[in-house]
């Protein structure tokens, strides 16, 4: 049996693509649509975006700054505590 929302494909039926919003809905999944109107290229985009960002970040060196002699300069953490979750 053909589902009702596919039988009459000449009429718009927005309720056919609605899914209940629950804990499984995240920002990542909501960017690509829901139900029958979900983006077919979402896995490709997710993989290519990860690949692009990781290639860009691979050229950077993340570490403490160094002086003219190549010694690491100690960095003092100056946190006011306003952005801290605990404390």
Buried (B, 14 or more C-beta within 10 A) or exposed (E): EEEEBEEEEEEEBEEBEEEEEEEEEEEEEEEBEBEEEEEEEBEEEEEEEEEEEEEEEEEEEEEEEEEEEEEEEEEEEEEEEEEEEEE
